[in-house]
Amino acid sequence: MAENKLGAYNIADLRDMARGHLPRAIFEFIDRGTEDDVALANNREAFDRIKLRARTLVDVSKRSQEITLFGNKQPLPIVIAPTGTAGLLWHNGEVGMARAAAAAGIPFTVATNSMTPMETIVREAGGRLWFQLYMWSDRRLSHQLVERANKAGFEALIVTVDGAVAANREFSHRNGFSVPMKLNSRLVADLMMHPRWLAGVYLRQLLTSGTPRFENYPPEIQDKITARTFKKSILKNDSLNWDDLRALRKLWPRTLMIKGTLHPEDAKLAADCGIDGLIVSNHGGRMLDSSLAPIDVLPSMVDAVGKKLTVMMDSGVRRGADVVKALALGAQAVLIGRATLYGTAAAGEAGATRAIDILREETDRIMALIGANNVAELDRKCLALPGEVTALGG
Ligand SMILES: Cc1cc2nc3c(=O)[nH]c(=O)nc-3n(C[C@H](O)[C@H](O)[C@H](O)COP(=O)(O)O)c2cc1C
């Protein structure tokens, strides 16, 4: 068992620590969903509705969580999802998270909206790095960003496709939170109440690298988002379509995935564009409130394209049991967003490492209790889906 120096026994403990460290505006930004947080809550409820079938007297003494993803072996079936603004949680937070992933032998995804330049993460963290792309309305600038990621040596590109327009995060408007930060009286009061964060993260960042900003943005966009007349439409692309994906397929030479698809018909269209993988996701409940939970649609996505594409999922994973349920329903791997964000906000790299350790140990324990020695043994027979329990009298 990994040492628990932080005293965090589960991801919920790391969340509590994150809440204590962060200004409310930033904590809510990472923790909440959108509008009424319906999708956020349902992501968890959907996992909890699925039950695991315990097995006994199976020799499970040689357990392994190793998987092969896009031809590469990795010791755990998890990947760190792209999460923009993670650099605001801890000084050098994105590098810390990437280092934790590298030490665990799992991929880390650098977000377009990272607060650390992609090249710095490559240089300072190493390990297996994926890059996540938000297509801007100016395709030329987006393609230049893809070329930059290619040159930096990223092993895979994830195109996020669930953000045609900006999410309606009313709490962030109320909290006055945006990047670059525009201080209003409410935000100033909030920051003052968190002196450890203010000194250790914000002021330190100001002194070392200047105002926190989206470092992967080219100067053309950077100039615009700091301008008073900034219009969010520059950052969003409501005309993105399958032709854009085909163009990216021509541009990107290595593994290409899309993230944010929840409809089997979209999955088939994606497969026709020649991509390699898809991530079934509702953005952790942060985009379309009342969206279906990815874990509920996962089986239909695997049925639609599982033979052609590598299907993964995210949204709501907080326990090893969730990892096991997703794998048993056909996901090849699971992405985690908030789990490592809470860890990073609690204690930087050590906290991200703790989050990964917690998920590793919980997954291992669940595998033992349901009689599985390896990931290939996880399938529908390990589960009782809603409705099945009574039918089987189990
Ligand atoms: C604070 C935060 C920032 C995020 N930023 C991005 C992003 O820039 N690009 C993206 O594709 N997804 C982003 N996501 C979504 C995650 O990649 C992932 O889909 C989601 O967090 C998974 O749900 P979970 O947090 O319940 O694990 C973000 C999520 C959070 C919590």
The ligand as a Gaussian input file, in Angstrom:
#p B3LYP/6-31G(d) Opt

LIG

0 1
 C      -11.746000      22.313000     -14.079000
 C      -11.967000      21.494000     -15.309000
 C      -11.451000      21.943000     -16.508000
 C      -11.653000      21.194000     -17.669000
 N      -11.101000      21.632000     -18.835000
 C      -11.256000      20.888000     -19.955000
 C      -10.635000      21.299000     -21.172000
 O       -9.962000      22.319000     -21.217000
 N      -10.817000      20.516000     -22.265000
 C      -11.565000      19.363000     -22.214000
 O      -11.696000      18.673000     -23.231000
 N      -12.140000      18.955000     -21.080000
 C      -12.008000      19.680000     -19.958000
 N      -12.575000      19.264000     -18.801000
 C      -13.333000      17.996000     -18.783000
 C      -12.414000      16.822000     -18.452000
 O      -11.509000      16.569000     -19.492000
 C      -13.205000      15.543000     -18.206000
 O      -14.033000      15.297000     -19.320000
 C      -14.048000      15.580000     -16.943000
 O      -13.407000      16.284000     -15.931000
 C      -14.340000      14.167000     -16.493000
 O      -15.198000      14.152000     -15.407000
 P      -14.696000      14.031000     -13.872000
 O      -14.147000      15.369000     -13.515000
 O      -15.953000      13.722000     -13.158000
 O      -13.657000      12.955000     -13.827000
 C      -12.397000      19.991000     -17.625000
 C      -12.881000      19.538000     -16.392000
 C      -12.680000      20.273000     -15.244000
 C      -13.226000      19.736000     -13.951000

